[in-house]
Structures are given as structure tokens and as C-alpha cells.
Amino acid sequence: MPGQAAKAAKPLLTDAVVEKALTTLTSLINLGNGVLVARDKEKADEILRILRAKGHSFDPIAIKSWAIQQGWKNGAADELAKLAVRVGGLKGKPSISGYHDPDGRYARWAS
């Protein structure tokens, strides 16, 4: 209504650790691409698997909207959401033993 202060927008991601991890991913990939190239897709998959192994869940629609808000192109954001659906839907915890320093990376996101 006119004359009233605007309410703050509700954050798209409610899990601060997931947001920090995705912020890290955003800094690592080429935002100029309309799609995730193989290397960027691997990074995204790895980060999502680490988060899933540590007990986090994802809202793919919120992740896509967040990514677009951060400057991702629609196609790349859509691919990220699809990865979130796939990794989030895994029956058990994914193995992260083959990744470089997953516990250290997670600790940085969680701090």
C-alpha cells in the first residue's frame, strides 16, 4: 500500500549452508554460458552431493530462482535445478570419499 514501508523479500534459500555452498559454486563457474559445461556440471554435482551427504535437502525451484537472481542464465539455472532433483532424490547418502577435502569444504560453508 502507498505510504507503508516495503516488507523485506522472503529469502529464496532458507538453509544458509546450502546458500554458501551455491555462492561458492557461482564463483567457480562461467556465468556467461547459457548451459553448464561438463566441468561446471561436475562441480555443481559434487557440491550438491557433499551437501546431501551432510544431511541437507534442496528445493529445486528455489535453487533455480536463486541462481537466476545471482546472474545465472536460465538454461544453466535449469540444469542446476535438475541436478538438485537428481541428487536430492538419492535413496541413501552419496559417497563423497573421492572428492577433494569434502569435510573441509563443508566446514567453510557451515561457518
GIVEN-V27918 format. One record per residue. N is the residue number from 1. RES is the residue in three letters. PHI is phi as a letter, one per 30 degrees, with the letter a starting at -180 (NA if undefined). BURIAL is 1 if it has 9 or more other ideal C-beta (glycine too) atoms within 8 Angstrom, else 0. Layout:
# GIVEN-V27918
n=N res=RES phi=PHI burial=BURIAL
n=N res=RES phi=PHI burial=BURIAL
This chain:
# GIVEN-V27918
n=1 res=MET phi=NA burial=0
n=2 res=PRO phi=d burial=0
n=3 res=GLY phi=i burial=0
n=4 res=GLN phi=c burial=0
n=5 res=ALA phi=d burial=0
n=6 res=ALA phi=d burial=0
n=7 res=LYS phi=d burial=0
n=8 res=ALA phi=d burial=0
n=9 res=ALA phi=d burial=0
n=10 res=LYS phi=d burial=0
n=11 res=PRO phi=d burial=0
n=12 res=LEU phi=d burial=0
n=13 res=LEU phi=c burial=1
n=14 res=THR phi=c burial=0
n=15 res=ASP phi=c burial=0
n=16 res=ALA phi=d burial=0
n=17 res=VAL phi=d burial=1
n=18 res=VAL phi=d burial=1
n=19 res=GLU phi=d burial=1
n=20 res=LYS phi=d burial=1
n=21 res=ALA phi=d burial=1
n=22 res=LEU phi=d burial=1
n=23 res=THR phi=d burial=1
n=24 res=THR phi=d burial=1
n=25 res=LEU phi=e burial=1
n=26 res=THR phi=e burial=1
n=27 res=SER phi=d burial=0
n=28 res=LEU phi=c burial=0
n=29 res=ILE phi=c burial=1
n=30 res=ASN phi=d burial=0
n=31 res=LEU phi=d burial=1
n=32 res=GLY phi=d burial=0
n=33 res=ASN phi=d burial=1
n=34 res=GLY phi=d burial=0
n=35 res=VAL phi=b burial=0
n=36 res=LEU phi=d burial=1
n=37 res=VAL phi=d burial=0
n=38 res=ALA phi=e burial=0
n=39 res=ARG phi=d burial=0
n=40 res=ASP phi=d burial=1
n=41 res=LYS phi=d burial=1
n=42 res=GLU phi=d burial=0
n=43 res=LYS phi=d burial=1
n=44 res=ALA phi=d burial=1
n=45 res=ASP phi=d burial=1
n=46 res=GLU phi=d burial=1
n=47 res=ILE phi=d burial=1
n=48 res=LEU phi=d burial=1
n=49 res=ARG phi=d burial=1
n=50 res=ILE phi=d burial=1
n=51 res=LEU phi=d burial=1
n=52 res=ARG phi=d burial=1
n=53 res=ALA phi=d burial=1
n=54 res=LYS phi=c burial=0
n=55 res=GLY phi=j burial=0
n=56 res=HIS phi=d burial=1
n=57 res=SER phi=c burial=0
n=58 res=PHE phi=b burial=1
n=59 res=ASP phi=c burial=0
n=60 res=PRO phi=e burial=1
n=61 res=ILE phi=d burial=0
n=62 res=ALA phi=d burial=1
n=63 res=ILE phi=d burial=1
n=64 res=LYS phi=d burial=1
n=65 res=SER phi=d burial=1
n=66 res=TRP phi=d burial=1
n=67 res=ALA phi=d burial=1
n=68 res=ILE phi=d burial=1
n=69 res=GLN phi=d burial=0
n=70 res=GLN phi=d burial=1
n=71 res=GLY phi=j burial=0
n=72 res=TRP phi=d burial=1
n=73 res=LYS phi=d burial=1
n=74 res=ASN phi=e burial=0
n=75 res=GLY phi=d burial=0
n=76 res=ALA phi=d burial=1
n=77 res=ALA phi=d burial=1
n=78 res=ASP phi=d burial=1
n=79 res=GLU phi=d burial=1
n=80 res=LEU phi=d burial=1
n=81 res=ALA phi=d burial=1
n=82 res=LYS phi=d burial=1
n=83 res=LEU phi=d burial=1
n=84 res=ALA phi=d burial=1
n=85 res=VAL phi=d burial=1
n=86 res=ARG phi=d burial=0
n=87 res=VAL phi=d burial=1
n=88 res=GLY phi=d burial=1
n=89 res=GLY phi=c burial=0
n=90 res=LEU phi=d burial=1
n=91 res=LYS phi=d burial=0
n=92 res=GLY phi=c burial=0
n=93 res=LYS phi=d burial=0
n=94 res=PRO phi=d burial=1
n=95 res=SER phi=d burial=0
n=96 res=ILE phi=b burial=1
n=97 res=SER phi=d burial=0
n=98 res=GLY phi=d burial=0
n=99 res=TYR phi=c burial=1
n=100 res=HIS phi=d burial=0
n=101 res=ASP phi=h burial=0
n=102 res=PRO phi=d burial=1
n=103 res=ASP phi=d burial=0
n=104 res=GLY phi=d burial=0
n=105 res=ARG phi=d burial=1
n=106 res=TYR phi=d burial=1
n=107 res=ALA phi=d burial=0
n=108 res=ARG phi=d burial=1
n=109 res=TRP phi=d burial=1
n=110 res=ALA phi=d burial=0
n=111 res=SER phi=d burial=0
